[in-house]
Amino acid sequence: MEINFFLEELITRYPQLITVKGEISKAVASLIKCYEQGGKVLLCGNGGSCSDSDHIVGELMKGFENKRRVSESLKQRLLASSGERGAYLGEKLQQGLPAISLTAHSALITAVANDTDADLIFAQQVVGYAKPGDVIIGISSSGNSQNVIDALITARAMDMVVIGLTGETGGKMKPHCDILINVPGKRTAFVQELHLPVYHILCLMVEHHFFGNQKN
């Protein structure tokens, strides 16, 4: 199946997203390039966007619609390492597309907020994790979340590709994004309702590119 099928299907189900079709396509290409070069994806957001960051990691780090079997080489090493249990692991484990939610590390987040500045909770992690060519996805329905903006500024300085997922104005994040997926809408709830199908399609298209020949 051609991966662009997923994008066409998205627009059929959510016609209002036609305005960001091109940016979604660019985001998919950037994610594929990142993974082909051995990179990873960082994600951040607040509130509902925090949950979205975690959700995206869940879709990337294990099978979403494809099983993603581990290599035969790894299966054999697992078998040699632990016999019957290794064989079980070889059958059950799946390949992951490396992704880290910067919202998930409560001890580090609270340490930065307490010791430095609460706006730097994501930027500090970017400094620690980022490599040139990695991708960061900053999620903010308003586009004005300072801690997300600071992460994007830092990511740019570290030669990451910056993808913003926002509402229609793009907010203050706009000039700091290489790719801005600014879905139509201004009310937080309505913007978040459109973010979910967008990032699901990103994950589906990227997964299908790498694992489309594997079925559950």
Backbone as a chain_set.jsonl record, in Angstrom:
{"seq": "MEINFFLEELITRYPQLITVKGEISKAVASLIKCYEQGGKVLLCGNGGSCSDSDHIVGELMKGFENKRRVSESLKQRLLASSGERGAYLGEKLQQGLPAISLTAHSALITAVANDTDADLIFAQQVVGYAKPGDVIIGISSSGNSQNVIDALITARAMDMVVIGLTGETGGKMKPHCDILINVPGKRTAFVQELHLPVYHILCLMVEHHFFGNQKN", "coords": {"N": [[0.845, -1.205, 0.0], [0.636, 2.172, -0.905], [2.048, 4.783, 0.972], [0.949, 7.322, 0.891], [-1.713, 6.904, 0.654], [-2.791, 6.841, 3.203], [-2.764, 9.521, 3.925], [-4.506, 10.674, 2.069], [-6.832, 9.385, 2.827], [-7.128, 10.457, 5.387], [-7.773, 13.156, 4.782], [-10.183, 12.779, 3.539], [-11.757, 11.945, 5.674], [-11.453, 14.065, 7.44], [-12.022, 16.823, 6.181], [-11.359, 19.486, 6.692], [-8.696, 19.497, 7.268], [-7.28, 19.77, 4.959], [-5.886, 22.084, 4.648], [-3.468, 21.724, 5.894], [-2.281, 19.638, 4.678], [0.014, 19.525, 3.008], [2.048, 20.191, 4.843], [1.874, 18.086, 6.631], [2.747, 16.008, 5.006], [5.405, 16.845, 4.586], [6.334, 16.63, 7.206], [6.187, 13.857, 7.63], [8.118, 12.987, 5.769], [10.397, 14.126, 6.932], [10.523, 12.758, 9.376], [10.9, 10.121, 8.49], [13.41, 10.383, 7.215], [14.966, 11.083, 9.436], [14.84, 8.694, 10.987], [15.954, 6.885, 9.19], [18.543, 7.712, 9.237], [19.367, 6.902, 11.666], [18.426, 8.356, 13.82], [16.418, 9.969, 16.414], [13.225, 10.849, 17.914], [12.053, 13.57, 19.743], [9.541, 14.728, 22.018], [7.191, 17.172, 23.222], [4.903, 18.915, 25.385], [2.121, 20.517, 27.093], [-0.361, 19.726, 29.597], [-3.191, 18.525, 27.952], [-1.682, 18.254, 25.657], [0.629, 17.228, 26.671], [-0.221, 14.635, 27.268], [-0.709, 13.863, 24.641], [1.913, 13.824, 23.665], [2.991, 11.627, 25.068], [1.292, 9.684, 24.038], [1.973, 9.58, 21.311], [4.57, 8.556, 21.494], [3.927, 5.999, 22.363], [2.801, 4.938, 20.038], [4.934, 4.933, 18.286], [7.012, 3.447, 19.436], [6.396, 0.771, 19.549], [4.605, -1.865, 17.821], [2.068, -0.46, 15.82], [0.002, -0.596, 13.687], [1.295, -2.58, 12.402], [3.209, -5.554, 12.879], [6.028, -5.584, 13.293], [8.346, -7.387, 13.57], [11.255, -8.53, 15.298], [14.691, -8.79, 14.178], [16.034, -11.767, 12.601], [18.592, -12.26, 13.431], [18.711, -11.058, 15.99], [16.799, -12.633, 17.256], [18.126, -15.092, 17.307], [20.299, -14.489, 18.962], [18.993, -13.905, 21.339], [17.881, -16.4, 21.867], [20.22, -17.894, 22.239], [21.119, -16.643, 24.499], [19.243, -17.136, 26.524], [17.775, -19.479, 26.183], [14.682, -21.1, 26.379], [13.21, -18.895, 27.398], [14.436, -16.824, 26.051], [13.698, -17.478, 23.443], [10.976, -16.979, 23.615], [10.996, -14.192, 24.066], [12.076, -13.4, 21.63], [9.973, -13.911, 19.917], [7.956, -12.231, 20.875], [8.891, -9.578, 21.289], [9.108, -6.353, 19.676], [10.243, -4.276, 16.971], [11.24, -0.917, 17.593], [10.597, 2.543, 16.871], [12.696, 4.979, 17.695], [11.711, 7.154, 20.241], [11.134, 9.792, 22.534], [9.312, 11.052, 25.171], [9.432, 14.166, 26.51], [7.964, 14.914, 28.632], [7.723, 13.011, 30.541], [9.449, 12.563, 32.672], [9.439, 12.89, 35.767], [11.041, 13.401, 38.073], [13.327, 14.669, 37.019], [12.121, 16.843, 35.691], [10.938, 18.257, 37.829], [13.22, 18.871, 39.251], [14.61, 20.603, 37.516], [12.685, 22.649, 37.349], [12.639, 23.524, 39.992], [15.324, 24.148, 40.589], [16.349, 25.691, 38.536], [14.633, 26.997, 36.27], [11.244, 26.964, 35.597], [10.346, 27.196, 32.995], [12.262, 25.952, 31.547], [12.104, 23.207, 31.493], [11.791, 21.423, 29.367], [13.677, 22.288, 27.475], [16.13, 21.835, 28.766], [16.272, 19.066, 28.681], [16.434, 18.665, 25.955], [19.021, 19.593, 25.463], [20.442, 17.522, 26.648], [19.653, 15.199, 25.227], [19.656, 15.652, 22.416], [20.796, 15.179, 19.051], [22.379, 16.255, 16.017], [20.142, 16.3, 13.28], [18.181, 14.806, 14.526], [14.663, 14.853, 15.396], [12.326, 17.15, 16.749], [9.101, 17.344, 18.123], [6.981, 19.769, 18.947], [4.163, 20.454, 20.829], [1.377, 22.482, 21.071], [-1.646, 23.936, 21.661], [-2.248, 26.642, 21.525], [0.126, 27.632, 20.642], [1.753, 29.17, 22.136], [3.115, 28.336, 24.406], [5.598, 28.778, 26.685], [7.578, 27.033, 27.677], [7.636, 25.046, 25.753], [8.313, 26.557, 23.493], [10.907, 27.396, 24.248], [12.184, 24.927, 24.189], [12.085, 24.403, 21.462], [13.615, 26.482, 20.407], [16.104, 25.796, 21.48], [16.428, 23.3, 20.296], [16.647, 23.996, 17.585], [19.097, 25.343, 17.695], [20.703, 23.195, 18.108], [20.723, 21.846, 15.787], [18.522, 20.242, 15.173], [15.553, 19.004, 13.515], [12.644, 20.869, 13.509], [9.352, 20.418, 14.338], [6.196, 21.8, 14.615], [3.091, 21.49, 16.241], [0.118, 22.919, 16.264], [-2.58, 25.36, 16.873], [-4.55, 27.328, 14.503], [-3.276, 29.868, 14.202], [-0.629, 29.518, 14.817], [0.788, 30.877, 16.731], [3.341, 32.063, 19.019], [5.217, 30.138, 18.565], [5.545, 29.803, 15.878], [7.699, 31.116, 14.275], [9.826, 29.562, 15.027], [9.724, 27.067, 13.992], [10.499, 24.516, 11.65], [8.702, 23.038, 10.234], [5.347, 23.636, 10.29], [2.434, 22.505, 11.547], [-0.41, 23.721, 11.61], [-3.38, 23.336, 12.656], [-6.795, 23.999, 11.638], [-8.607, 26.12, 13.734], [-9.217, 27.624, 16.946], [-10.101, 27.348, 19.561], [-9.135, 25.547, 22.416], [-10.001, 22.846, 22.949], [-11.109, 22.07, 20.486], [-8.953, 22.314, 18.759], [-7.246, 20.365, 19.841], [-8.765, 18.123, 19.298], [-8.336, 17.82, 16.596], [-5.62, 17.447, 16.484], [-5.119, 14.792, 17.231], [-5.974, 12.962, 15.033], [-4.117, 13.891, 13.165], [-1.53, 13.284, 14.262], [-1.799, 10.553, 14.488], [-1.874, 9.8, 11.79], [0.673, 10.604, 10.993], [2.221, 8.752, 12.454], [1.242, 6.318, 11.423], [1.957, 6.492, 8.696], [4.743, 6.673, 8.781], [5.371, 4.289, 10.116], [4.382, 2.458, 8.232], [6.098, 2.894, 6.13], [8.504, 1.752, 7.043], [7.774, -0.795, 8.005], [5.83, -1.92, 6.448], [5.59, -4.336, 5.135], [5.096, -6.209, 6.991], [2.686, -8.033, 8.73], [0.128, -8.31, 11.241]], "CA": [[0.0, 0.0, 0.0], [1.348, 3.429, -0.956], [1.788, 5.464, 2.243], [0.12, 8.51, 0.687], [-3.111, 6.505, 0.828], [-3.219, 7.222, 4.547], [-2.996, 10.965, 3.94], [-5.742, 10.932, 1.324], [-7.924, 8.904, 3.681], [-7.287, 11.458, 6.446], [-8.469, 14.328, 4.25], [-11.571, 12.361, 3.305], [-12.454, 11.898, 6.969], [-11.363, 15.39, 8.065], [-11.757, 17.718, 5.047], [-10.786, 20.756, 7.138], [-7.244, 19.359, 7.372], [-6.67, 20.003, 3.655], [-4.994, 23.251, 4.756], [-2.158, 21.321, 6.417], [-1.891, 18.398, 3.994], [1.401, 19.625, 2.57], [2.946, 20.177, 5.992], [1.885, 16.712, 7.151], [3.61, 15.25, 4.108], [6.78, 17.239, 4.893], [6.675, 16.071, 8.515], [6.435, 12.427, 7.433], [9.416, 12.854, 5.098], [11.439, 14.453, 7.908], [10.605, 11.659, 10.337], [11.511, 8.981, 7.801], [14.831, 10.691, 7.053], [15.567, 10.998, 10.768], [14.995, 7.297, 11.377], [16.877, 6.228, 8.267], [19.886, 8.122, 9.631], [19.642, 6.408, 13.012], [18.065, 9.369, 14.799], [15.292, 9.763, 17.324], [12.233, 11.917, 17.99], [11.691, 14.091, 21.052], [8.213, 15.333, 22.006], [6.852, 17.888, 24.45], [3.662, 19.682, 25.417], [1.548, 20.676, 28.427], [-1.764, 19.343, 29.729], [-3.609, 17.557, 26.944], [-0.567, 18.059, 24.729], [1.527, 16.309, 27.379], [-0.775, 13.302, 27.009], [-0.469, 13.575, 23.223], [3.328, 13.464, 23.519], [3.121, 10.24, 25.525], [0.522, 8.845, 23.114], [2.772, 9.407, 20.096], [5.649, 7.625, 21.827], [3.337, 4.667, 22.393], [2.566, 4.456, 18.679], [6.202, 4.789, 17.581], [7.971, 2.552, 20.084], [5.969, -0.618, 19.368], [3.711, -2.0, 16.677], [0.818, 0.312, 15.8], [-0.833, -1.485, 12.877], [2.163, -3.628, 11.882], [3.783, -6.323, 13.985], [7.418, -5.155, 13.471], [9.145, -8.473, 14.14], [12.692, -8.28, 15.44], [15.488, -9.487, 13.175], [16.4, -13.15, 12.897], [19.85, -12.211, 14.176], [18.403, -10.814, 17.401], [16.122, -13.827, 17.762], [19.12, -16.126, 17.591], [21.088, -14.068, 20.125], [18.13, -14.088, 22.506], [17.796, -17.841, 22.096], [21.496, -18.32, 22.798], [21.286, -16.011, 25.804], [18.359, -17.612, 27.591], [16.991, -20.658, 25.844], [13.241, -21.014, 26.173], [12.745, -17.523, 27.624], [14.947, -16.037, 24.939], [12.853, -17.762, 22.284], [9.719, -16.252, 23.858], [11.264, -12.783, 23.827], [12.265, -13.221, 20.195], [8.671, -13.916, 19.255], [7.057, -11.201, 21.383], [9.421, -8.223, 21.18], [8.911, -5.695, 18.391], [11.144, -3.169, 16.688], [10.715, 0.397, 17.932], [11.113, 3.752, 16.255], [13.085, 5.667, 18.93], [10.971, 8.377, 20.57], [11.173, 10.102, 23.962], [8.448, 12.145, 25.627], [10.122, 14.986, 27.509], [7.002, 15.194, 29.701], [7.521, 11.804, 31.343], [10.494, 12.361, 33.667], [8.973, 13.806, 36.818], [12.134, 13.82, 38.96], [14.147, 15.64, 36.288], [11.312, 18.031, 35.438], [10.793, 19.032, 39.066], [14.541, 19.38, 39.615], [14.871, 21.783, 36.686], [11.748, 23.705, 37.751], [13.012, 24.016, 41.319], [16.709, 24.615, 40.685], [16.727, 26.593, 37.448], [13.521, 27.81, 35.774], [10.212, 26.031, 35.137], [10.214, 27.272, 31.539], [13.37, 25.229, 30.911], [11.986, 21.776, 31.768], [11.984, 20.663, 28.135], [14.923, 22.711, 26.833], [17.246, 21.154, 29.422], [16.326, 17.696, 28.175], [16.922, 18.742, 24.577], [20.482, 19.679, 25.55], [20.974, 16.21, 27.005], [19.31, 14.121, 24.298], [19.638, 15.984, 20.986], [21.885, 15.041, 18.106], [22.002, 16.839, 14.73], [19.316, 15.433, 12.448], [17.018, 14.345, 15.283], [13.44, 15.643, 15.218], [11.504, 17.456, 17.916], [7.71, 17.733, 17.865], [6.431, 20.586, 20.018], [2.704, 20.486, 20.713], [0.735, 23.544, 21.85], [-2.855, 24.357, 20.933], [-2.151, 28.091, 21.302], [1.421, 27.967, 20.068], [2.389, 30.182, 22.989], [3.666, 27.738, 25.631], [6.996, 29.199, 26.719], [8.501, 25.912, 27.855], [7.746, 24.389, 24.445], [9.081, 27.473, 22.634], [12.319, 27.32, 24.642], [12.694, 23.647, 23.69], [12.264, 24.509, 20.011], [14.773, 27.35, 20.191], [17.285, 25.0, 21.802], [16.541, 22.259, 19.273], [17.179, 24.643, 16.382], [20.513, 25.621, 17.924], [21.416, 21.917, 18.103], [20.567, 21.282, 14.437], [17.405, 19.32, 15.046], [14.419, 19.427, 12.697], [11.6, 21.298, 14.441], [7.967, 20.308, 13.882], [5.231, 22.355, 15.549], [1.69, 21.073, 16.098], [-0.546, 24.033, 16.935], [-3.815, 25.843, 16.278], [-4.398, 27.929, 13.179], [-2.399, 31.034, 14.13], [0.758, 29.131, 15.036], [1.256, 31.537, 17.938], [4.747, 32.482, 19.092], [6.049, 29.034, 18.103], [5.623, 29.773, 14.415], [9.006, 31.394, 13.673], [10.838, 28.623, 15.511], [9.412, 25.753, 13.423], [10.814, 24.212, 10.255], [7.435, 22.56, 9.684], [4.269, 24.033, 11.202], [1.128, 21.905, 11.269], [-1.343, 24.576, 12.365], [-4.718, 22.867, 12.287], [-7.792, 25.063, 11.735], [-9.288, 26.194, 15.021], [-8.576, 28.425, 17.987], [-10.475, 26.849, 20.881], [-8.215, 24.478, 22.797], [-10.58, 21.508, 22.794], [-11.3, 21.764, 19.068], [-7.615, 22.111, 18.195], [-6.761, 19.069, 20.292], [-9.516, 17.086, 18.588], [-7.727, 17.643, 15.278], [-4.24, 16.987, 16.626], [-5.046, 13.336, 17.32], [-5.889, 12.306, 13.723], [-2.878, 14.283, 12.487], [-0.366, 12.513, 14.683], [-2.01, 9.155, 14.133], [-1.48, 9.6, 10.397], [2.136, 10.662, 10.967], [2.741, 7.473, 12.946], [0.882, 5.257, 10.48], [2.718, 6.61, 7.458], [6.134, 6.337, 9.066], [5.428, 2.856, 10.38], [4.174, 1.692, 7.007], [7.32, 3.002, 5.325], [9.528, 0.84, 7.54], [7.306, -2.131, 8.371], [4.606, -2.196, 5.704], [5.534, -5.709, 4.647], [4.829, -7.115, 8.123], [1.29, -8.016, 9.149], [-0.129, -8.979, 12.517]], "C": [[0.877, 1.251, 0.0], [1.015, 4.258, 0.291], [0.933, 6.711, 2.065], [-1.368, 8.199, 0.76], [-3.64, 6.954, 2.177], [-3.554, 8.705, 4.619], [-4.273, 11.314, 3.199], [-6.966, 10.509, 2.144], [-8.201, 9.888, 4.813], [-8.104, 12.649, 5.955], [-9.924, 13.999, 3.93], [-12.368, 12.391, 4.597], [-12.487, 13.26, 7.66], [-11.024, 16.421, 6.984], [-11.102, 19.036, 5.455], [-9.265, 20.701, 7.239], [-6.538, 19.491, 6.023], [-5.661, 21.149, 3.727], [-3.599, 22.88, 5.244], [-1.658, 20.037, 5.761], [-0.42, 18.42, 3.596], [2.385, 19.551, 3.715], [2.997, 18.795, 6.634], [2.824, 15.854, 6.315], [5.088, 15.567, 4.369], [7.231, 16.641, 6.228], [6.984, 14.584, 8.402], [7.806, 12.21, 6.801], [10.565, 13.132, 6.07], [11.62, 13.343, 8.93], [11.268, 10.435, 9.712], [13.013, 9.201, 7.644], [15.572, 10.572, 8.381], [15.835, 9.548, 11.143], [15.955, 6.549, 10.456], [18.323, 6.557, 8.615], [20.233, 7.705, 11.05], [19.294, 7.386, 14.113], [16.883, 8.984, 15.654], [14.39, 10.991, 17.303], [11.998, 12.287, 19.445], [10.348, 14.791, 20.948], [7.955, 16.062, 23.304], [5.56, 18.677, 24.271], [3.137, 19.702, 26.844], [0.088, 20.208, 28.444], [-2.156, 18.256, 28.747], [-2.505, 17.264, 25.956], [0.543, 17.217, 25.346], [1.066, 14.872, 27.127], [-0.558, 12.9, 25.555], [0.98, 13.162, 22.989], [3.559, 12.008, 23.924], [2.438, 9.278, 24.556], [1.339, 8.559, 21.853], [3.921, 8.434, 20.34], [5.124, 6.193, 21.829], [3.108, 4.086, 21.016], [3.873, 4.192, 17.938], [7.084, 3.672, 18.139], [7.579, 1.076, 20.056], [5.046, -0.682, 18.166], [2.434, -1.196, 16.851], [-0.202, -0.499, 15.006], [-0.022, -2.629, 12.271], [2.916, -4.286, 13.033], [5.226, -5.933, 14.296], [8.294, -6.23, 14.123], [10.617, -8.076, 14.247], [13.437, -9.131, 14.427], [15.775, -10.924, 13.594], [17.694, -13.203, 13.701], [19.602, -11.999, 15.668], [17.694, -12.015, 18.006], [17.13, -14.904, 18.151], [19.97, -15.762, 18.806], [20.283, -14.208, 21.416], [18.023, -15.56, 22.88], [19.074, -18.355, 22.753], [21.692, -17.798, 24.215], [20.472, -16.685, 26.888], [17.392, -18.704, 27.161], [15.521, -20.386, 25.614], [12.715, -19.594, 26.368], [13.233, -16.595, 26.508], [14.127, -16.233, 23.683], [11.522, -17.023, 22.4], [9.897, -14.764, 23.567], [11.409, -12.501, 22.33], [10.967, -13.196, 19.428], [7.808, -12.723, 19.646], [7.579, -9.767, 21.217], [9.233, -7.672, 19.766], [9.933, -4.581, 18.215], [10.468, -1.848, 17.033], [11.336, 1.472, 17.069], [11.424, 4.699, 17.409], [12.386, 7.012, 19.124], [10.956, 8.549, 22.08], [10.227, 11.265, 24.24], [9.161, 12.898, 26.741], [9.216, 15.333, 28.684], [6.996, 14.113, 30.772], [8.464, 11.661, 32.53], [10.28, 13.308, 34.849], [10.104, 14.277, 37.732], [12.998, 14.888, 38.283], [13.387, 16.945, 36.069], [11.219, 18.895, 36.697], [12.137, 19.581, 39.542], [14.875, 20.636, 38.816], [13.981, 22.946, 37.116], [12.163, 24.337, 39.079], [14.371, 24.709, 41.332], [17.071, 25.679, 39.658], [15.579, 27.522, 37.08], [12.504, 26.85, 35.187], [10.025, 26.067, 33.625], [11.258, 26.428, 30.816], [13.259, 23.711, 31.042], [12.179, 20.91, 30.526], [13.308, 21.016, 27.463], [16.124, 22.009, 27.445], [17.388, 19.727, 28.91], [16.798, 17.652, 26.728], [18.448, 18.789, 24.569], [21.088, 18.302, 25.803], [20.773, 15.138, 25.951], [19.662, 14.401, 22.84], [20.946, 15.678, 20.277], [21.442, 15.704, 16.799], [21.231, 15.837, 13.872], [18.164, 14.782, 13.184], [15.842, 15.289, 15.03], [12.824, 15.932, 16.576], [10.113, 17.845, 17.439], [7.208, 18.473, 19.094], [4.946, 20.774, 19.804], [2.143, 21.557, 21.64], [-0.467, 24.04, 21.076], [-2.839, 25.849, 20.632], [-0.897, 28.464, 20.518], [2.228, 28.91, 20.931], [2.999, 29.627, 24.274], [5.169, 28.001, 25.69], [7.952, 28.031, 26.871], [8.679, 25.113, 26.564], [8.585, 25.254, 23.502], [10.571, 27.404, 22.966], [12.953, 26.012, 24.167], [12.969, 23.725, 22.193], [13.456, 25.391, 19.665], [16.065, 26.567, 20.408], [17.521, 23.927, 20.743], [17.114, 22.811, 17.979], [18.681, 24.867, 16.521], [21.347, 24.351, 17.871], [21.192, 21.139, 16.814], [19.566, 20.137, 14.373], [16.413, 19.875, 14.031], [13.257, 19.696, 13.639], [10.229, 21.233, 13.767], [7.058, 20.865, 14.97], [3.827, 21.867, 15.216], [0.858, 22.035, 16.938], [-1.957, 24.245, 16.393], [-3.514, 26.725, 15.076], [-3.462, 29.132, 13.115], [-0.921, 30.656, 14.225], [1.365, 29.761, 16.275], [2.726, 31.93, 17.86], [5.712, 31.371, 18.668], [6.401, 29.15, 16.628], [7.013, 30.042, 13.853], [10.106, 30.416, 14.076], [10.646, 27.217, 14.933], [9.907, 25.651, 11.985], [9.559, 23.763, 9.519], [6.355, 22.875, 10.702], [2.951, 23.418, 10.744], [0.113, 22.635, 12.139], [-2.77, 24.265, 11.931], [-5.729, 23.999, 12.446], [-8.535, 25.004, 13.062], [-8.499, 26.998, 16.015], [-8.918, 27.942, 19.388], [-9.678, 25.6, 21.209], [-8.784, 23.097, 22.521], [-10.7, 21.117, 21.332], [-9.962, 21.539, 18.368], [-7.094, 20.73, 18.579], [-7.49, 17.915, 19.615], [-8.922, 16.8, 17.214], [-6.267, 17.203, 15.362], [-4.162, 15.465, 16.6], [-5.033, 12.664, 15.945], [-4.634, 12.686, 12.95], [-1.718, 13.413, 12.954], [-0.556, 11.021, 14.5], [-1.561, 8.892, 12.706], [0.025, 9.7, 10.25], [2.721, 9.31, 11.364], [2.447, 6.332, 11.976], [1.744, 5.295, 9.23], [4.185, 6.243, 7.67], [6.275, 4.844, 9.326], [5.312, 2.058, 9.096], [5.408, 1.758, 6.111], [8.343, 1.958, 5.747], [9.062, -0.602, 7.708], [6.073, -2.549, 7.581], [4.475, -3.6, 5.175], [5.265, -6.71, 5.752], [3.384, -6.948, 8.568], [1.148, -8.732, 10.477], [-0.64, -10.385, 12.287]], "O": [[1.776, 1.369, 0.833], [-0.156, 4.42, 0.633], [0.252, 7.121, 3.006], [-2.192, 9.102, 0.908], [-4.785, 7.391, 2.294], [-4.508, 9.102, 5.288], [-5.043, 12.16, 3.653], [-7.993, 11.187, 2.149], [-9.356, 10.131, 5.163], [-9.024, 13.099, 6.64], [-10.796, 14.861, 4.042], [-13.524, 12.815, 4.61], [-13.434, 13.573, 8.381], [-9.875, 16.848, 6.876], [-10.375, 19.638, 4.666], [-8.611, 21.743, 7.29], [-5.319, 19.339, 5.953], [-4.698, 21.183, 2.961], [-2.648, 23.634, 5.034], [-0.709, 19.421, 6.247], [0.306, 17.451, 3.821], [3.439, 18.928, 3.592], [4.045, 18.377, 7.127], [3.604, 15.067, 6.853], [5.925, 14.665, 4.373], [8.372, 16.199, 6.362], [7.938, 14.102, 9.011], [8.567, 11.35, 7.243], [11.589, 12.45, 6.033], [12.746, 13.023, 9.308], [12.104, 9.789, 10.343], [13.802, 8.296, 7.914], [16.673, 10.024, 8.44], [16.939, 9.211, 11.572], [16.689, 5.671, 10.908], [19.228, 5.775, 8.324], [21.268, 8.103, 11.583], [19.805, 7.27, 15.227], [16.408, 7.849, 15.632], [14.744, 12.032, 16.75], [11.771, 11.415, 20.284], [10.035, 15.383, 19.915], [8.425, 15.647, 24.364], [5.183, 19.05, 23.16], [3.646, 18.988, 27.708], [-0.608, 20.284, 27.432], [-1.537, 17.193, 28.706], [-2.397, 16.141, 25.462], [1.309, 16.57, 24.632], [1.876, 14.001, 26.811], [-0.259, 11.742, 25.263], [1.247, 12.253, 22.203], [4.232, 11.255, 23.221], [2.948, 8.19, 24.288], [1.386, 7.421, 21.386], [4.212, 7.587, 19.495], [5.798, 5.28, 21.353], [3.206, 2.873, 20.832], [3.925, 3.33, 17.062], [7.819, 3.028, 17.391], [8.352, 0.223, 20.493], [4.74, 0.346, 17.561], [1.797, -1.246, 17.903], [-1.158, -1.028, 15.574], [-0.595, -3.55, 11.688], [3.218, -3.642, 14.037], [5.617, -5.95, 15.463], [8.92, -5.966, 15.149], [11.147, -7.374, 13.386], [12.882, -10.084, 13.88], [15.761, -11.257, 14.779], [17.873, -14.08, 14.547], [20.203, -12.67, 16.507], [17.962, -12.379, 19.151], [16.999, -15.545, 19.194], [20.324, -16.638, 19.595], [20.823, -14.583, 22.457], [18.067, -15.92, 24.056], [19.027, -19.144, 23.697], [22.353, -18.437, 25.033], [20.921, -16.806, 28.028], [16.305, -18.831, 27.724], [15.147, -19.564, 24.778], [11.872, -19.134, 25.598], [12.513, -15.692, 26.081], [13.882, -15.284, 22.938], [11.003, -16.504, 21.411], [9.059, -14.147, 22.908], [10.922, -11.487, 21.83], [10.865, -12.531, 18.396], [7.01, -12.248, 18.837], [6.789, -8.843, 21.025], [9.202, -8.423, 18.791], [10.426, -4.014, 19.191], [9.272, -1.674, 16.799], [12.463, 1.331, 16.593], [10.495, 5.185, 18.053], [12.466, 7.894, 18.27], [10.788, 7.581, 22.822], [10.329, 12.326, 23.624], [9.458, 12.33, 27.793], [9.657, 15.981, 29.633], [6.341, 14.268, 31.803], [8.307, 10.734, 33.324], [10.87, 14.387, 34.912], [10.123, 15.443, 38.128], [13.355, 15.89, 38.903], [13.946, 18.028, 36.242], [11.398, 20.111, 36.639], [12.187, 20.641, 40.167], [15.364, 21.619, 39.373], [14.443, 24.081, 37.237], [12.046, 25.549, 39.259], [14.552, 25.728, 41.998], [17.985, 26.474, 39.874], [15.538, 28.676, 37.506], [12.857, 26.006, 34.363], [9.593, 25.079, 33.032], [11.153, 26.21, 29.609], [14.214, 22.997, 30.736], [12.675, 19.788, 30.623], [13.988, 20.135, 26.938], [17.045, 21.624, 26.724], [18.503, 19.238, 28.726], [17.482, 16.713, 26.32], [19.092, 18.11, 23.769], [22.125, 17.96, 25.235], [21.621, 14.261, 25.789], [19.942, 13.463, 22.094], [22.037, 15.881, 20.81], [20.249, 15.717, 16.497], [21.619, 14.675, 13.754], [17.252, 14.253, 12.549], [16.02, 16.391, 14.51], [12.801, 15.068, 17.452], [9.966, 18.587, 16.467], [7.03, 17.877, 20.156], [4.512, 21.2, 18.734], [2.4, 21.544, 22.844], [-0.325, 24.517, 19.95], [-3.358, 26.28, 19.602], [-0.862, 29.479, 19.822], [3.275, 29.4, 20.509], [3.367, 30.405, 25.154], [5.924, 27.509, 24.852], [9.023, 28.026, 26.265], [9.753, 24.566, 26.313], [9.459, 24.748, 22.799], [11.405, 27.359, 22.062], [14.123, 25.991, 23.786], [13.962, 23.182, 21.71], [14.216, 25.089, 18.745], [17.003, 26.666, 19.616], [18.657, 23.672, 20.342], [17.961, 22.179, 17.347], [19.444, 24.616, 15.588], [22.551, 24.405, 17.622], [21.437, 19.934, 16.75], [19.742, 19.185, 13.613], [16.427, 21.067, 13.724], [12.918, 18.854, 14.471], [9.981, 21.901, 12.763], [7.143, 20.445, 16.124], [3.428, 21.837, 14.052], [0.885, 21.98, 18.167], [-2.467, 23.462, 15.592], [-2.359, 26.857, 14.672], [-2.898, 29.396, 12.054], [-0.06, 31.402, 13.759], [2.345, 29.249, 16.817], [3.28, 32.106, 16.775], [6.893, 31.633, 18.436], [7.436, 28.651, 16.187], [7.482, 29.266, 13.02], [11.201, 30.45, 13.515], [11.333, 26.281, 15.342], [9.754, 26.586, 11.2], [9.372, 24.065, 8.34], [6.432, 22.435, 11.849], [2.421, 23.768, 9.69], [-0.182, 22.216, 13.259], [-3.294, 24.843, 10.979], [-5.547, 24.871, 13.297], [-9.031, 23.95, 13.458], [-7.271, 27.059, 15.952], [-8.117, 28.104, 20.309], [-9.557, 24.697, 20.381], [-8.111, 22.261, 21.918], [-10.429, 19.973, 20.967], [-9.848, 20.682, 17.493], [-6.562, 20.008, 17.736], [-6.907, 16.856, 19.383], [-8.995, 15.673, 16.724], [-5.736, 16.641, 14.404], [-3.239, 14.904, 16.01], [-4.145, 11.849, 15.698], [-4.135, 11.886, 12.159], [-0.994, 12.859, 12.126], [0.424, 10.288, 14.37], [-0.932, 7.869, 12.435], [0.612, 8.959, 9.462], [3.609, 8.787, 10.69], [3.302, 5.48, 11.735], [2.21, 4.258, 8.758], [4.793, 5.579, 6.83], [7.195, 4.207, 8.813], [6.051, 1.095, 8.887], [5.727, 0.794, 5.414], [8.983, 1.342, 4.895], [9.857, -1.531, 7.571], [5.345, -3.446, 8.006], [3.382, -4.026, 4.803], [5.207, -7.915, 5.505], [2.92, -5.824, 8.761], [1.922, -9.63, 10.808], [-0.913, -11.108, 13.245]]}, "num_chains": 1, "name": "protein.A"}
